[in-house]
Amino acid sequence: MVDKDSPAQGGVIGGGTAGAFLRAHAWENDPLGAPDSWPDWLRGQVNTLLAAPVPMALVVAGHGRVFCNDAFAEACGLPGAEADLLALERLPGIDALAAAIDAAARGTVRIVVVSQGRRSGADSANCGDAASADSDGAASSASGSGDTGGCGDSSTGTDDVRCGGAQVQLSCVPVFDGTRVQGVLLLAAPVAVPVPAPSPLDNLARLHELFDLAPGPIAILSGPEHRYVFSNRANSAYTGGLALEGRAVRELFPPELIAQFVGLLDNVYRTGEPLVGRATAVDLPAPEGGTRRVYLDFVYHPIRNDNGEIVGIFHQASDVTAAVVANEALRLSEQRLREGATAARMVAWEWDLRTGTVTCSDNAREILGYDLADVEERWKQVVPEDVDQLRSAFAEAIAGDGNLKVISRRIRPDDGRVIWVDNRGTVVRDDAGAAIAVRGITVDVTERVAAEQELQAANRRKDEFLAMLAHELRNPLAPIATAAMLLKLPEVDTARARHAVDVIDRQVRHMTALVDDLLDVSRVTRGLVQLEMAPCELGAIAASAVEQSRPLIEARGHRLDLRADLEASWVLGERTRLVQVIANLLNNAAKYTPPGGQIVLELGGSDSTVTVTVRDNGSGIEAALLPRVFDLFSQGERTPDRSQGGLGIGLALVQRLVQLHGGSVTARSAGRGQGSTFTVTLPRVAAGAERMPDAGARVAAQPRNIVVVDDHADGGTLLASWLRTQGHRVTLHASARSALESDQVAQAEMFVLDIGLPDMDGYTLATALRGRAAPHAVFVALTGYGRQQDRERSLAAGFHHHLVKPVHAPHLLELIAALGARTT
């Protein structure tokens, strides 16, 4: 016996005695397999017939298995032997029914009339035979003769052998899975009197009571106009409750639906070929107006008459909207997951410990360069030095708490690159606790590791810089402290005192130069330096740089060779900064060349460029340092006495200044002890450009009336005195108030205003003076700030020019000389 209330198994739910039997059946020995492995169409049909109140059965094509509900067993007079419910040969009238089932399996609707009861024992030869009528309307004897064997009445012309049982009409309808016939649905109905052979359309229409119970749309269409002969409740609901019977499809639906489906119906009617549609989008009339979109699986099957002519179409559909929406949501979710995993450089994987195979997500080849399934092949992609560590991490996770976390390196077989990957995973165990798999993710962290390594290197360079800075500051502080102690002695003589003062002055200037270098490189690297570009002759620039570097070169006993083209080479740049570039390269060569070395300064170029090359035979540059020789605070190996000095910022400053001039600088070295070569390349400008005047040169200009306002006594006085030596009439004021009260404002042609005045800033003063000054008067801002925002603020306040202290004399003289052009 079976328990009717047994719990669901593999998705088989309800169904009374038949359903209980299905749940109790030993499916592991059955060719169909367990219910949870059945295809969706089979599980759905079985659950539908178990829940249906009408007699229904399902024959699975190719298996000879029959699923039926309790109503079908009762209608067909089957006894309660549950095992027989799954045997095709135990159904009543099996000979005629088998032919009908075979025809339905080929897509043809068949109807047969059989007698209740099963054949058994000696009666099996004569009982249970049946007459059948197919969808073409032809009747045939299932036994092949009119002999009743002494049983029943043959006067009906149906060759039905009753054997005391009532007649049952079985409708055999093909079941599609969306692409092909997978089984046959049997619908049983009792027959009170013998049934004459009906027309094919009447055969199907007679089933309307059963079809009305179907959850999906069913309809019968007649003739080439596709007029409705029958429409079940579900189909009427889908079409908005329209009265369909007797009306053609073209009369009922909007043009878009007609265009979508009538052509398909016409093709089936013309060719006789069934049509199966899967998840077809249909916009149906909505009860509240407008349309609603549904997705349908449907079948259009031709209906033929006695002559084989097509007289109609059988239409069956099922609403798969929920499944389509769910699948689309799943697809989008999986797509977002794939895109997110790829963006995060992440691969999901599972290692089956029983088979040794690895299954990876689809993006494995893109992220890792391979998607090998064999685990031993995957080990070959691990950097050899990391194999033992990675194997140990997996072994510890499997033997321990099941958590995997290890970073290793892999070799991409597609391009040979070494990448860093972060492996995270969890061990999967069976009911006995044995490890059966490891599931996890692998993330490409190559960029993160590189950033961490660079950060660590930058941190080391910072520490080295601080150590260098401390050393460079202590060096001048030591003699300063000693000189200060010497000056405190009461018995110190004048000569010693003067020497101590000279030491303090010299070391303070050295410290000032260090601080200036730090501030200078900070401003350059942050883009705060604005170059005053003008044509410059490279030979004169190189000569000035040599003069700056000569004391260090001579102090270390080096020989300096100068090599230059005979004709002048001109570049566009700021003379002071270009001198600084060459001087830094010469100083670097002098510091890193042992005493008595040789330094070469060579000027050359091509039609479009000029080059400055500084070459030495000194300590050279190691290959590991060469790529970062222009980085801030980067230096070669120092001797214990740190005799080279410096903070490691000279070459960084050189590179950034050269780039500001539109050029480039390179470094070459064969290695330690092989010397080094630095080459600066700059764009060449037309030859014959006029040379900029030297700082001390006097520019001939018409005497001008100039007002200078500066609260710094020494700075203001010296600037005014220097302008007077150039022949100009200068009025000096130490405050904004004094300037505003002056009667020289109206006559002034130029105002040079300090921005940082105590009583009123230079911006406000310029605004106040402009109302009283001549229209052509020029306002020049004088400040210690040279950032771009400082310049923009000056221009916004009405200043015509922005000069940064200390004033570059030739530039100021040019501005004054330009006054004539402004006033004419």
C-alpha positions in Angstrom: 0.0 0.0 0.0 1.0 3.6 -0.5 0.4 6.6 1.5 -1.7 9.2 -0.3 -0.4 12.0 1.9 3.3 11.1 1.3 5.5 14.2 0.9 6.5 15.5 -2.5 9.4 13.8 -4.1 11.5 15.4 -6.9 8.7 17.9 -7.6 5.8 15.3 -7.9 3.0 16.9 -5.8 -0.5 15.6 -4.9 -2.5 13.2 -7.1 -4.1 10.8 -4.6 -3.3 7.1 -5.0 -1.6 7.6 -8.4 0.6 10.5 -7.1 1.5 8.5 -4.0 2.6 5.6 -6.1 4.7 7.8 -8.2 6.4 9.2 -5.1 7.0 5.6 -3.7 8.2 4.1 -7.0 11.9 3.0 -7.1 12.9 5.5 -9.8 16.6 4.8 -9.5 16.0 1.5 -11.4 13.6 3.1 -14.0 14.8 4.2 -17.4 13.2 7.6 -16.9 15.3 8.3 -13.9 14.4 10.2 -10.7 11.6 12.9 -11.0 14.1 15.7 -10.1 16.0 14.8 -13.2 13.0 14.9 -15.6 12.8 17.6 -18.2 10.6 20.6 -17.3 7.8 19.6 -19.8 7.5 16.1 -18.3 7.4 17.2 -14.7 4.9 20.0 -15.6 2.6 17.6 -17.5 2.6 15.0 -14.7 1.8 17.5 -12.0 -1.0 19.0 -14.3 -2.7 15.6 -14.8 -2.4 14.6 -11.1 -4.1 17.9 -10.2 -6.8 17.8 -12.9 -10.3 16.6 -11.9 -10.9 15.1 -15.4 -9.6 11.7 -16.6 -6.1 12.3 -18.0 -3.0 10.2 -18.8 0.3 10.8 -20.4 2.3 8.4 -22.6 6.0 9.3 -22.8 7.4 8.8 -26.3 10.1 6.2 -26.6 9.7 4.8 -23.1 6.3 3.0 -23.1 5.5 4.6 -19.8 2.1 5.9 -18.9 1.3 8.4 -16.1 -2.4 8.7 -15.2 -4.5 10.2 -12.5 -7.1 8.4 -10.3 -10.0 9.8 -12.5 -8.4 8.1 -15.6 -8.0 4.8 -13.8 -11.6 4.9 -12.7 -13.0 5.9 -16.1 -11.1 3.1 -17.8 -12.0 0.5 -15.2 -8.5 -0.1 -14.2 -8.1 -2.0 -10.9 -6.0 -0.6 -8.1 -2.8 -2.4 -8.7 -0.5 0.6 -8.7 2.3 -1.2 -10.5 0.1 -1.5 -13.6 -0.4 2.2 -13.8 2.9 2.6 -15.6 2.6 -0.2 -18.1 1.4 0.8 -21.6 0.4 -2.7 -22.5 -2.1 -2.9 -19.6 -4.3 -0.1 -21.0 -7.7 -1.1 -22.4 -8.0 -1.6 -26.2 -4.2 -1.5 -26.4 -4.0 -2.6 -30.0 -6.2 0.2 -31.4 -4.9 2.6 -28.8 -1.3 1.9 -29.7 -2.0 2.8 -33.3 -3.7 6.1 -32.2 -0.8 6.9 -29.8 1.7 6.2 -32.6 -0.2 8.6 -34.9 -0.4 11.3 -32.2 3.3 10.9 -31.6 3.8 11.9 -35.2 1.7 15.0 -34.6 -1.8 13.8 -35.6 -4.8 14.1 -33.3 -6.6 10.7 -32.9 -9.8 9.6 -31.1 -10.5 5.9 -30.2 -13.4 4.2 -28.5 -12.4 1.4 -26.1 -14.2 -0.8 -23.6 -13.5 -0.5 -19.9 -11.4 -3.1 -18.3 -8.1 -4.8 -19.1 -7.3 -8.0 -21.0 -6.1 -10.7 -18.8 -5.7 -14.5 -19.0 -7.8 -16.3 -21.6 -9.9 -13.2 -22.4 -6.9 -11.3 -23.7 -7.6 -12.4 -27.2 -11.1 -11.1 -27.5 -11.7 -8.4 -24.8 -10.7 -4.8 -25.0 -10.5 -4.4 -28.7 -11.7 -1.1 -30.0 -12.7 1.0 -33.0 -10.7 4.1 -33.8 -11.3 7.3 -35.8 -8.3 9.5 -36.7 -8.4 13.2 -37.4 -9.0 12.3 -41.1 -12.4 10.8 -40.1 -11.5 7.2 -41.1 -12.7 4.3 -38.9 -10.7 1.1 -38.6 -10.9 -2.1 -36.6 -8.1 -2.5 -34.2 -8.4 -6.3 -34.4 -8.2 -6.4 -38.2 -11.6 -8.4 -38.5 -15.2 -8.2 -37.6 -15.1 -11.3 -35.5 -16.3 -10.5 -32.0 -15.3 -13.8 -30.6 -18.8 -14.2 -29.1 -18.5 -11.1 -27.0 -20.6 -7.9 -27.3 -22.7 -6.6 -30.2 -21.1 -5.7 -33.5 -24.1 -4.0 -34.9 -22.7 -0.6 -34.1 -20.1 -0.9 -36.9 -17.4 0.0 -34.5 -16.0 -3.5 -34.0 -16.1 -2.7 -30.3 -15.8 -5.7 -28.0 -17.6 -4.7 -24.8 -17.0 -7.8 -22.6 -19.6 -6.3 -20.2 -17.8 -3.0 -19.9 -19.0 0.5 -20.8 -17.4 2.3 -23.8 -14.7 5.0 -23.2 -13.7 7.6 -25.7 -9.9 8.3 -25.6 -8.6 11.5 -27.3 -4.9 11.2 -28.2 -3.3 14.7 -28.4 0.4 15.2 -29.2 2.4 17.0 -26.4 5.2 19.3 -27.6 8.1 20.6 -25.5 8.3 23.7 -27.8 10.3 22.0 -30.6 9.0 18.5 -31.1 6.5 15.9 -29.9 7.7 14.3 -26.6 4.6 12.4 -25.6 0.8 11.9 -26.1 -1.9 13.2 -23.8 -4.9 10.8 -23.3 -8.2 12.5 -22.4 -11.0 9.9 -21.4 -14.7 10.5 -21.6 -17.5 7.9 -21.1 -19.7 7.0 -24.2 -23.4 6.1 -23.5 -24.2 4.8 -27.0 -22.2 3.7 -30.0 -20.6 6.6 -31.7 -20.7 7.0 -35.5 -17.6 8.2 -37.3 -17.5 12.0 -36.7 -16.0 14.7 -38.9 -12.5 15.8 -37.9 -13.6 19.2 -36.7 -16.5 17.7 -34.7 -14.1 15.2 -33.2 -12.1 18.0 -31.7 -15.0 20.3 -30.8 -16.6 17.4 -28.9 -13.7 17.7 -26.5 -14.6 21.3 -25.5 -15.6 20.3 -22.0 -12.2 18.8 -21.4 -10.4 21.5 -23.3 -12.1 24.1 -21.1 -10.3 22.7 -18.1 -6.9 23.1 -19.7 -4.9 25.9 -18.2 -3.6 27.2 -21.6 -5.3 28.5 -24.7 -6.8 25.9 -27.1 -8.7 26.8 -30.3 -9.9 25.1 -33.5 -9.9 27.2 -36.7 -11.8 26.2 -39.8 -11.1 27.0 -43.5 -8.6 29.3 -45.1 -10.2 32.3 -43.4 -9.3 30.7 -40.0 -12.8 31.0 -38.5 -13.1 29.9 -34.9 -15.0 26.6 -34.4 -14.0 26.3 -30.8 -12.1 28.4 -28.2 -11.7 27.3 -24.6 -12.0 29.6 -21.6 -8.3 30.3 -21.4 -8.1 31.4 -25.1 -11.1 33.6 -24.7 -9.5 35.2 -21.6 -6.3 35.9 -23.6 -8.2 37.6 -26.4 -10.0 40.0 -24.0 -13.3 38.0 -23.7 -14.3 38.5 -27.4 -17.0 36.4 -28.9 -14.9 34.2 -31.2 -17.0 31.3 -32.6 -17.9 31.7 -36.3 -15.6 34.7 -36.8 -12.4 34.9 -38.8 -9.1 35.9 -37.2 -8.7 38.9 -39.5 -12.1 40.3 -38.2 -11.1 40.2 -34.5 -7.6 41.5 -33.9 -5.6 44.6 -34.5 -3.4 44.9 -37.6 -0.2 44.2 -35.7 -1.4 40.9 -34.3 -2.8 39.9 -37.7 0.5 40.7 -39.4 2.3 38.7 -36.7 0.2 35.4 -36.8 -2.1 35.2 -39.9 0.9 34.6 -42.2 1.9 31.7 -40.0 -1.6 30.3 -40.1 -1.8 30.7 -43.8 1.5 28.8 -44.2 0.4 25.9 -42.0 -2.9 25.7 -43.9 -1.1 25.8 -47.3 1.8 23.4 -46.6 0.3 21.1 -44.0 3.4 21.4 -42.0 2.9 21.9 -38.2 4.4 25.0 -36.7 5.9 25.2 -33.2 6.5 28.6 -31.6 8.6 29.1 -28.5 8.5 32.0 -26.1 6.9 34.2 -28.8 6.1 37.8 -27.7 2.5 38.7 -28.1 0.8 42.1 -27.3 -2.7 41.2 -26.3 -5.6 43.6 -25.5 -5.5 44.5 -21.8 -8.8 44.6 -19.7 -8.1 48.2 -18.7 -7.3 49.3 -22.2 -4.1 49.3 -24.3 -2.1 46.1 -24.5 -0.1 43.8 -22.3 2.8 41.7 -23.5 2.8 37.9 -22.9 5.1 35.2 -24.1 3.6 32.0 -25.5 4.7 28.6 -26.5 2.3 27.5 -29.2 1.5 24.8 -31.8 -0.4 25.2 -35.1 -1.4 21.7 -36.3 -3.3 21.0 -39.5 -6.6 19.1 -39.4 -7.5 16.9 -42.4 -10.8 15.4 -43.8 -11.5 11.9 -45.2 -9.7 12.8 -48.4 -6.6 14.1 -46.7 -7.5 17.7 -47.4 -6.6 20.4 -44.8 -9.9 21.8 -43.4 -8.7 23.6 -40.3 -5.9 24.2 -37.7 -5.7 23.0 -34.1 -4.1 25.7 -31.9 -2.7 25.0 -28.5 -0.6 27.4 -26.4 0.9 27.8 -23.0 1.8 31.0 -21.2 5.5 31.1 -20.4 5.6 34.8 -19.5 6.7 34.1 -15.9 9.5 31.8 -17.1 10.6 34.3 -19.8 10.7 37.2 -17.3 12.5 35.1 -14.8 15.0 33.9 -17.4 15.6 37.5 -18.6 16.1 38.6 -15.0 18.5 35.7 -14.5 20.3 36.6 -17.8 20.7 40.2 -16.8 21.8 39.2 -13.3 24.4 36.8 -14.7 25.5 39.4 -17.3 26.0 42.0 -14.5 27.9 39.4 -12.5 30.1 38.6 -15.4 30.8 42.3 -16.2 31.4 43.0 -12.6 33.7 40.0 -12.2 35.6 41.0 -15.4 35.9 44.6 -14.2 37.2 43.4 -10.9 39.6 41.0 -12.7 38.0 38.1 -10.8 37.6 34.5 -11.9 35.2 32.0 -10.1 36.3 28.3 -10.1 35.6 24.9 -8.6 38.2 22.2 -8.1 36.6 18.7 -8.0 38.9 16.7 -5.7 37.5 13.4 -6.9 38.2 13.9 -10.6 41.0 16.4 -10.4 39.2 18.7 -12.8 38.7 22.5 -12.5 35.7 24.4 -13.8 36.1 28.1 -14.3 33.9 31.1 -15.2 33.8 32.2 -18.8 36.2 35.1 -18.3 39.1 32.9 -17.1 41.0 33.1 -20.4 40.7 36.9 -20.5 41.9 37.4 -16.9 44.4 34.6 -16.5 45.3 33.7 -20.1 44.1 30.1 -19.8 41.1 28.0 -18.8 42.7 24.6 -18.4 40.4 21.9 -16.8 43.2 19.6 -15.7 44.5 20.7 -12.3 48.0 19.4 -13.0 48.2 21.4 -16.1 47.2 24.5 -14.1 50.0 24.0 -11.6 52.4 24.4 -14.6 51.2 28.0 -14.9 52.3 28.9 -11.4 55.7 30.5 -11.0 58.0 27.7 -9.8 59.1 29.5 -6.7 55.4 29.8 -5.6 54.3 26.2 -6.2 55.2 24.8 -2.8 53.5 27.7 -1.0 50.3 27.4 -3.1 50.1 23.6 -2.6 50.6 24.0 1.1 47.9 26.6 1.3 45.4 24.2 -0.4 46.5 21.2 1.7 46.1 23.2 5.0 42.6 24.4 3.9 41.5 20.9 3.0 42.9 19.4 6.3 42.0 22.3 8.5 39.1 24.8 8.7 38.4 24.8 5.0 39.4 28.4 4.3 41.9 29.2 1.6 43.7 32.5 1.3 47.0 32.9 -0.5 48.7 35.2 -3.0 50.8 33.8 -5.7 52.2 34.5 -9.2 51.1 33.0 -12.4 52.6 32.9 -15.9 50.1 33.8 -18.6 50.7 31.3 -21.4 49.2 33.6 -24.0 51.7 36.4 -23.6 54.2 35.2 -21.1 53.5 37.9 -18.6 53.8 37.2 -14.8 50.8 38.3 -12.9 50.0 38.4 -9.2 46.7 36.7 -8.1 44.8 36.5 -4.8 43.2 33.1 -4.3 40.3 32.8 -1.9 38.2 29.7 -1.4 36.2 27.3 0.7 36.4 23.5 1.0 33.2 21.6 0.2 32.6 18.4 2.2 30.1 15.5 1.9 27.8 14.3 4.6 30.7 12.2 6.1 32.9 15.3 6.3 35.3 14.3 3.5 36.5 17.1 1.3 35.1 16.7 -2.2 35.8 20.1 -3.8 37.2 23.5 -3.3 35.3 26.5 -4.6 36.6 30.0 -4.7 37.7 33.0 -6.7 41.0 34.2 -8.1 41.6 37.9 -8.5 44.3 39.5 -10.6 46.0 41.9 -8.2 49.0 42.7 -10.3 48.3 46.5 -10.4 47.6 46.5 -6.6 50.9 44.7 -5.9 52.8 47.0 -8.2 51.3 50.0 -6.4 52.2 48.6 -3.0 55.8 47.9 -4.2 56.0 51.5 -5.5 54.6 52.8 -2.3 57.2 50.9 -0.3 60.0 52.1 -2.6 58.7 55.7 -2.2 58.7 55.2 1.5 62.3 54.0 1.4 63.3 57.0 -0.7 61.6 59.3 1.8 63.5 57.8 4.6 66.7 58.1 2.7 65.9 61.7 1.8 65.3 62.6 5.5 68.6 61.0 6.4 70.3 62.9 3.7 68.6 66.2 4.7 69.6 65.7 8.3 73.2 65.1 7.2 73.3 68.1 4.8 71.9 70.4 7.5 74.2 69.1 10.2 77.3 69.7 8.1 76.9 73.5 8.0 75.4 73.7 11.5 78.5 72.1 13.1 81.0 74.9 12.0 78.3 77.5 12.7 78.0 76.2 16.3 81.7 76.1 16.7 82.2 79.6 15.3 79.5 80.9 17.7 81.3 79.3 20.7 84.5 80.9 19.5 82.9 84.4 19.3 81.7 84.0 22.9 85.3 83.7 24.2 86.4 87.0 25.8 90.0 86.6 24.6 89.2 86.0 20.9 91.3 88.3 18.7 90.0 90.3 15.7 91.5 87.9 13.1 89.8 84.8 14.7 86.6 86.7 15.1 86.6 87.8 11.4 87.4 84.1 10.4 84.5 82.9 12.5 82.1 85.4 10.9 83.3 84.3 7.4 82.6 80.7 8.3 79.1 81.5 9.6 78.3 83.6 6.5 79.6 80.9 4.1 77.6 78.1 5.9 74.5 80.1 6.1 74.6 80.7 2.4 75.1 77.0 1.9 72.0 76.2 4.0 70.1 78.9 2.1 71.0 77.2 -1.1 69.7 73.9 0.2 66.4 75.4 1.2 66.1 77.3 -2.1 66.7 74.0 -4.0 63.9 72.3 -2.0 61.5 75.1 -2.6 62.4 75.4 -6.2 61.9 71.7 -7.0 58.6 71.8 -5.1 57.3 74.7 -7.2 58.6 73.1 -10.5 57.1 69.7 -9.8 53.7 71.2 -8.9 53.6 73.3 -12.1 53.9 76.6 -10.3 56.8 78.0 -12.3 56.0 80.4 -15.1 58.9 80.8 -17.6 59.8 84.1 -19.1 60.5 82.8 -22.6 62.9 84.6 -25.0 65.5 83.7 -27.6 68.8 82.6 -26.0 72.1 81.7 -27.5 73.2 78.3 -26.2 76.9 79.0 -26.1 76.5 82.0 -23.7 74.2 79.9 -21.5 76.8 77.1 -21.4 79.5 79.6 -20.5 77.5 80.9 -17.6 76.8 77.4 -16.3 80.6 76.6 -16.5 81.4 79.6 -14.4 78.9 78.5 -11.7 80.2 75.0 -11.6 84.0 75.7 -12.0 84.7 76.0 -8.3 83.5 72.5 -7.6 85.1 71.0 -10.7 88.5 72.6 -9.8 88.2 71.6 -6.1 87.9 67.9 -7.1 90.8 68.2 -9.6 88.7 67.4 -12.7 89.6 68.3 -16.3 86.8 70.0 -18.2 86.7 69.8 -22.0 84.3 72.1 -24.0 83.3 71.1 -27.4 80.9 73.2 -29.5 79.9 73.9 -33.1 81.3 77.1 -34.5 78.0 78.6 -35.4 75.7 79.9 -32.7 72.7 77.8 -31.6 69.6 79.5 -30.5 66.7 78.2 -28.3 63.6 79.7 -26.9 63.6 79.7 -23.1 64.3 81.4 -19.8 68.1 82.0 -19.6 68.4 81.6 -15.8 66.6 78.2 -15.9 68.7 76.9 -18.8 71.9 77.9 -17.0 70.5 76.0 -13.9 70.0 72.9 -16.0 73.5 72.7 -17.4 75.1 73.7 -14.1 73.2 70.9 -12.3 74.5 68.4 -14.8 78.0 69.6 -14.5 77.8 69.6 -10.7 76.4 66.0 -10.7 79.3 64.9 -12.9 81.8 66.6 -10.6 80.3 65.0 -7.5 80.1 61.4 -8.8 83.5 61.4 -10.5 86.6 60.4 -8.4 89.2 63.2 -8.1 91.2 63.8 -11.2 88.5 62.7 -13.6 87.4 64.1 -16.9 84.2 65.9 -17.8 83.1 66.8 -21.3 80.5 69.5 -22.1 79.5 69.2 -25.8 77.0 71.4 -27.7 75.6 70.0 -31.0 72.3 69.4 -32.7 70.5 69.1 -36.0 68.4 71.4 -38.2 65.5 71.3 -35.8 67.1 70.7 -32.4 70.1 71.5 -30.3 71.7 69.2 -27.8 73.8 69.7 -24.6 75.7 66.6 -23.6 77.6 66.2 -20.3 79.8 63.1 -20.1 82.1 61.9 -17.4 84.3 58.9 -16.6 83.0 58.6 -13.0 81.2 56.0 -10.9 78.5 55.4 -13.5 74.9 54.3 -12.9 73.7 50.8 -12.1 71.1 49.3 -14.4 68.6 49.1 -11.6 68.9 52.8 -10.8 68.9 54.0 -14.4 65.1 53.9 -15.0 64.5 56.1 -11.9 67.6 58.3 -12.0 65.4 61.4 -12.6 63.0 60.6 -9.7 63.0 62.9 -6.7 65.4 62.0 -4.0 66.9 59.2 -6.1 70.7 58.9 -5.7 73.4 56.4 -6.5 75.3 54.6 -3.8 77.0 57.0 -1.4 80.4 56.5 0.2 80.4 56.3 4.0 81.6 59.8 4.3 78.8 61.0 2.0 81.3 63.3 0.3 79.1 63.7 -2.8 76.6 65.8 -0.7 73.2 67.0 -2.1 69.6 65.8 -1.6 69.0 63.9 -4.7 66.8 66.5 -6.3 69.2 68.0 -8.9 68.4 65.6 -11.8 64.6 65.7 -11.0 64.8 69.5 -11.3 66.7 69.2 -14.6 64.1 66.9 -16.2 61.2 69.0 -15.2 62.8 72.3 -16.3 63.8 70.7 -19.7 60.2 69.5 -20.2 58.9 73.0 -19.5 61.1 74.2 -22.3 59.5 71.6 -24.7 62.6 69.3 -24.6 63.8 66.0 -23.2 66.7 64.7 -21.2 68.2 61.1 -21.2 70.7 59.3 -19.1 73.0 56.5 -20.3 75.6 54.4 -18.5 77.4 51.1 -19.1 77.2 50.3 -15.4 79.2 50.8 -12.2 82.6 52.5 -12.8 81.8 53.1 -16.5 80.9 56.8 -16.3 77.6 58.3 -17.4 76.2 60.5 -20.2 73.4 63.0 -19.9 71.9 64.6 -23.1 69.5 67.5 -23.2 67.6 68.1 -26.4 65.7 71.4 -27.0 63.9 72.8 -30.1 66.0 75.1 -32.2 64.8 78.6 -33.2 65.8 80.7 -36.1 69.4 81.9 -36.1 70.2 85.5 -35.7 67.6 86.2 -33.0 68.6 89.1 -30.8 70.3 88.4 -27.5 68.5 89.3 -24.4 70.3 92.1 -22.4 72.4 91.0 -19.4 71.0 91.9 -15.9 73.4 94.8 -15.6 72.9 96.1 -19.1 71.3 99.5 -19.5 68.4 99.7 -21.9 68.2 103.0 -23.6 64.8 104.5 -23.0 63.1 107.8 -22.6 63.0 109.0 -18.9 59.7 108.1 -17.4 57.8 109.1 -14.2 57.6 106.0 -12.0 55.9 105.5 -8.6 57.3 102.7 -6.4 55.3 101.6 -3.3 57.1 99.1 -1.1 57.1 98.9 2.7 60.4 97.0 2.8 62.9 99.8 3.3 66.0 98.2 1.8 64.2 96.6 -1.2 62.2 99.8 -2.1 65.2 102.1 -1.7 67.5 99.9 -3.8 64.9 99.5 -6.6 64.2 103.2 -6.7 68.0 104.0 -6.7 68.6 101.5 -9.6 65.8 103.0 -11.7 67.2 106.4 -11.2 70.5 105.2 -12.5 68.6 104.3 -15.7 67.6 107.9 -16.1 64.0 107.7 -14.7 62.2 110.0 -12.3 61.1 107.8 -9.3 58.9 108.6 -6.4 59.2 106.1 -3.5 56.4 105.5 -0.9 56.6 103.2 2.1 52.8 102.9 2.6 49.6 102.9 0.6 48.3 106.0 2.5 51.4 108.0 1.5 51.0 107.0 -2.2 47.3 108.1 -2.2 48.1 111.4 -0.7 50.9 112.1 -3.2 50.5 114.8 -5.9 52.6 112.7 -8.3 49.9 110.2 -9.0 48.4 112.0 -12.0 51.9 112.4 -13.6 53.0 108.8 -13.1 53.4 106.6 -16.2 54.1 103.4 -14.3 53.2 102.2 -10.8 55.3 99.4 -9.2 53.2 98.3 -6.2 54.2 95.8 -3.6 51.2 93.5 -2.9 51.9 92.8 0.8 51.5 96.3 2.2 50.6 96.7 5.9 47.8 99.2 5.7 46.2 98.2 2.4 47.1 95.4 0.0 48.4 96.2 -3.5 45.2 95.0 -5.2 43.1 97.5 -3.3 45.7 100.3 -3.8 45.8 99.7 -7.5 42.0 100.1 -7.7 42.2 103.3 -5.7 45.0 104.8 -7.8 43.5 104.0 -11.1 40.8 106.5 -10.7 43.3 109.3 -10.3 46.1 108.1 -12.7 46.5 108.9 -16.3 44.6 106.6 -18.7 47.8 105.2 -20.2 49.5 104.4 -16.9 50.9 100.9 -16.5 50.4 99.0 -13.2 53.0 96.4 -12.2 52.5 94.0 -9.3 55.6 93.2 -7.2 55.3 90.1 -4.9 57.0 87.1 -3.6 54.3 84.8 -4.9 54.5 83.4 -8.4 51.7 80.8 -8.6 49.3 80.8 -11.5 46.4 81.8 -9.2 48.5 84.7 -7.9 49.1 86.0 -11.5 45.4 85.5 -12.4 44.4 87.5 -9.3 46.8 90.4 -10.2 45.3 90.6 -13.7 41.8 90.5 -12.3 42.7 93.4 -10.1 43.8 95.5 -13.1 47.5 95.0 -13.1 49.1 94.8 -16.5 52.2 92.8 -15.3 53.1 90.5 -12.4 56.7 90.4 -11.3 58.1 88.0 -8.7 60.8 89.1 -6.3 63.7 89.5 -6.8 63.0 91.7 -9.8 64.6 90.5 -13.1 66.1 93.8 -14.1 66.1 93.3 -17.9 62.5 92.4 -17.9 61.5 95.5 -15.9 63.6 97.7 -18.3 61.8 96.2 -21.2 58.4 97.0 -19.6 59.5 100.6 -19.1 60.8 100.8 -22.7 57.4 99.6 -23.9 55.7 102.6 -22.3 56.4 104.7 -25.4 54.4 102.4 -27.6 51.5 102.5 -25.2 51.3 106.3 -25.0 51.7 107.0 -28.7 
